[in-house]
């Protein structure tokens, strides 16, 4: 990505990888966008300018999806070892 930017190419990149995006925090060519969330966690489904965050908000979606069929909840993985 940096080589493209250095060559004058405009780059649009969507990622959930915080470590990747934080490499560009001081790059004046970078603009960061994020999905807006209210303080109570509710989604507005609007995109706004904002700095990358080290956390994702997928847990509530994951639990909502798997709660429907009572297959497995996110908390069931709390005792699992990380690979």
N, C-alpha and C positions, 0 to 999 in steps of 0.2 A: 504494500500500500504506500509506504513512504517513497519508493522509487517512482510510482505513478504521480504522486503529489509533486515530487521534485521535478518531474518532467512537465508539469503544468496541466496534468490531467485532473479533471474534477472527479472525485470519487464519492460515491454514496454507498454506505456500508451499514447493514443492520446486524447487530450482534447482541448476545447476552453475555459475552465474555468480557467481564470487567477488566481483567488483567490486560487484554488487548487494547481496549479503549482508553485505559488510563495512560498508555504510552503517548497519547495525543493531547493530553490535558493542557500542555503549555504551547501547543502548536496553534498559532493564530489563524491557520486555515481551517481549523476544525470547528464544527458546530455540533453540539450534542442535543438530541431530542429524546424525549421519553414519554411514556404513556402517563397521563395525569391520573393521580389517585388522591382522593380526599384524605384528610387526617384520620378519618374513621376507617380507611382502607377501601372505601367504595370507589369503583371505577367510573370515570366520566366518559371514557372512550374518545378522549381528545388527546392530541399530540401537542406537547409544548416543549419549549426549550428548557433544558435542565442538565445538570452535570450527571455523569454516570454514577450509579450506585453499586456498592459491593454486594448487594443482595438482590434476589429476584422475588417476585411476588406470585410465583406459580403454585405455591403450596396450597393456597385456598382453592384454586381451580382443580388441582389434583384431588383434593379431598372431596370436593363437590361431585366430580365425575365418578369416583369410585364409591362414594357413599350411596349413590343411587341403587347399585346392585349389591351393596354390602360385601363386595369382593375383598377389598383390603383398604385400610386407611393408611395415610402417611405415617402415623404414629406407630404402626406395626413394624416399621423399618428401623425404629430407634435403637434396637439392639444389634443391628447388622454391622459387620465390619466394613470399613471402607476399603476398596481395592486399590 
